[in-house]
Amino acid sequence: MNRFKILLLGILLGTLFIACGKEESKKEVIRVGTSGGYYPFTYTENDELKGFDIDVWNEIGKRLGKDIEFKQAKFSGLFGMLDTGKIDTISNQITITDKRLEKYNFSVPYVYSGAQFFVAKGNPKGIMGIEDLAGRRVATEVGTNYEEIVRELSKKIDFETVVYNSGSLVKDVELGRVDTFMMDKVSIIELIKKNDLQIELLDKPAKYIANAFPFVKKEKNEIMMKEINETLDEMRADGTLVEISNKYFGMDITSN
């Protein structure tokens, strides 16, 4: 083979490699917003983002052949990021509510749980049920579904709503600064086991909830959501969702 042919072959191979590289770079990315502070659904360990939600999304990306780009922010800022197009969806145990459905479309649910009140261990304040919340200080986290539930409940039962922007509400219940707080039952039970929190369940869930991924109501998002729904259905049918659930909770939280 003369030098000209060798040079030509090199150029052709180089062009092929560049083309392949460009093709690879065109791989679609789904940008997922998460707080990284809602153990064991989404949390950071050794500078690595982990959790139930993270595993679910990594599996979705694998099956769809798409990259999943996680963007971390405080929970209170996630919906703002969604509204401004900085992320495509949120994965932080977002509960489907009538108010949110007015503004967003939701994927099929992937977690079923309960909105639960928690009190200090031993229940020193003697709160036996929701009716005993009258005159008490009830904590909740800003921007969450639980804030909506607590505020709605306060219209029926006269109590003071104390809104937090961080996880310190758990410590304040332990110390008696507030009387109770509402959170996702499954998540808090895992936190109690992991960190030996001095809190316990109060009564039964105040409300049963279904969690899913929200999307801004745009035509392009409908295509993405359809693909994600189909993938979640596949993961439920072949047992993958249950497998991931058992990894973090030792039980199935993915079925109604």
Disulfide bonds with the S-S distance in Angstrom:
none
